[in-house]
Amino acid sequence: MTAKSNFLRRHDRLIVGFAIIAIVSGAVGILNFSPALAKSEPAHAKMAPMERVGFADIVEAVSPAVVAISTSGQSLAVEEFMPDFRLPPGSPFEDFFKRFFDERDFPRQGQDEMPRRKYRAQGSGFIIDPDGTVITNHHVIKGAEQITVITKDGKEYEAELKGHDSKTDLAVLKIDTDEPLPYVVFGDSDTARVGDWVLAIGNPFGLGGTATSGIISARGRDINAGPLDDFLQIDAPINRGNSGGPLFDATGKVIGVNTAIFSPNGGNVGIGFAIPSSLASSVINQLLTKGHVERGWLGVQIQAVTPDLAESLGLDEEKGALVASVVEDSPADKAGIEVGDVILKFGGETIKKMRDLPKVVADTAADSIVTIDVWRDGKAHDLSVKVGDSQSSEPVELAKNVEPSQGKLGLALAELDENTREQFDVDASTEGVLVVRVAPNSPAAEKGIRAGDVIKMVGNSTVSRPEQVVAEVKKATAKDRKSVLLLVDRKGNDRFVAVGIA
């Protein structure tokens, strides 16, 4: 092969190479300059620059004021092997278990002589001033003989219990130190909104300072812990040992005290509850200054006004708190409040729902004279009441459920006498008309009324004979009522039930 032919072949290859480069370059040019495709770009390129997001600065600032709490004491050793059986009355096993435990050698002469065992428990808390005032839950220190506060740097202090309040589950401790301690301050939980970020720091499972974050999931939650329930619901993970720890907002202020979780399996499922700072701060101030909490007392047992109850009472909507019973010689009794009244206003504050009343009464100073608006006999009445001091009583008690129900009348009734009282185990002091039988699938059955219940009132009228019940039902029918209101006593617990009229 000649040198010339080799050159030509190399020349041909160069030409082909340049042609390929030209084609590729042309294609790239098309991609780079096509108006339709020039706007295509990675998704992240469309995002505006963001600053680093996190809770590190808050955790670093506030965690030195968060403490672990260790308690120790003694509990009845018999509790270790006496399970908490909760058998329904009349259960065939009730007598068996009663005999079983009665026949064992468990001491019955008094708790002081019973065998005891030592225990240790753990919780959380937080310091609110440089002098060593510590906040935690009442249930964390309840029954403790020794309380130890452990700070973030590992120092241990023996704590003195300055005050506690079981109704709000709060306790105040004091530790002595020669130097100022790091502390945190309360924020305003009333301004916190559902969806706001929150941060919980505590001592879960005894692990020491642990931070978790989440949001406020709901406000004003009632978890049946007591008549003053008003919890913040949060989804920041909290577990055993977090009780008494602080809940911080995004500014590092305490807006809640972590108290409880909803846990069907014993662990965190993202539903926790905290006492709002607006409630906690006022209780803590009283515990610090007085050693106890003073609350107003009315002396009534109340229940919610349901749609059927509202209709039977002649109310245009479900509102207020229905009085199921009145404590004798209480402020309510002296003011003329009656069973069947619906309290619509207390001291000028509207009672939109039942649970508004206990909070309003509790916040009212003892000996204050306030005006109460009640609904009675189809119209509003004004009463004046001198609020008492709750002391060991609840400001307002919540009526226990008879049973959730929907229904109409279907009752067999009898007068209360010596025989019927004995047969149905009705207390001698209870007055009314005895329910001896409830028709299956009847309206009354659906309402939860059962044999042994005692009907004390129908509408606003007290009854003692079956014919009086019948007469009052006829009156309600004549007024085109869809339901009739019954005040039912079950083993000493009174509750109104609205039963539909067929």
SULUR-V534921 format. One line per field, one symbol per residue. psi: psi as a letter, one per 20 degrees, with the letter a starting at -180 (. if undefined). A space follows every 10 residues. Layout:
# SULUR-V534921
psi: ???
This chain:
# SULUR-V534921
psi: prhghggggh hghgggghgg gggghgghgg hhjphhihip rqghhiqqpq rpprjggggh ghhhipqqpp qqbqrphhhh jnqnpnqqpi qiighghghg hhirkppjiq hhiqqqqqqq rqaraqpjri ikpppaqgih ipjqhppppo rhjiqpppqp ohqqohhjlq qprpqpqiqq qqrrqqaohh ipqpiqqqpp pblpkjiaop pqrbrohrrk pojkhrijpl qppqjppqap iipirqoqai ijqojropgr qonijiapjj orpqpqhhgg hhggghhhhi irppqqpglq prrqorghgg ghijqirora ppohqpppjr hgghijpqpi qoohqokipp nhrgihghgg ghipqqiqoq pppqppkjrq qpqpqopaph diqqgpqppq pgqprparql qpqqqpaggh gghjlpqhip qbppohqppq jrghghijqr piqpohqocj ppqiqhhhgg ghhhghghjk qirqppoppo lioqqqpopq p.
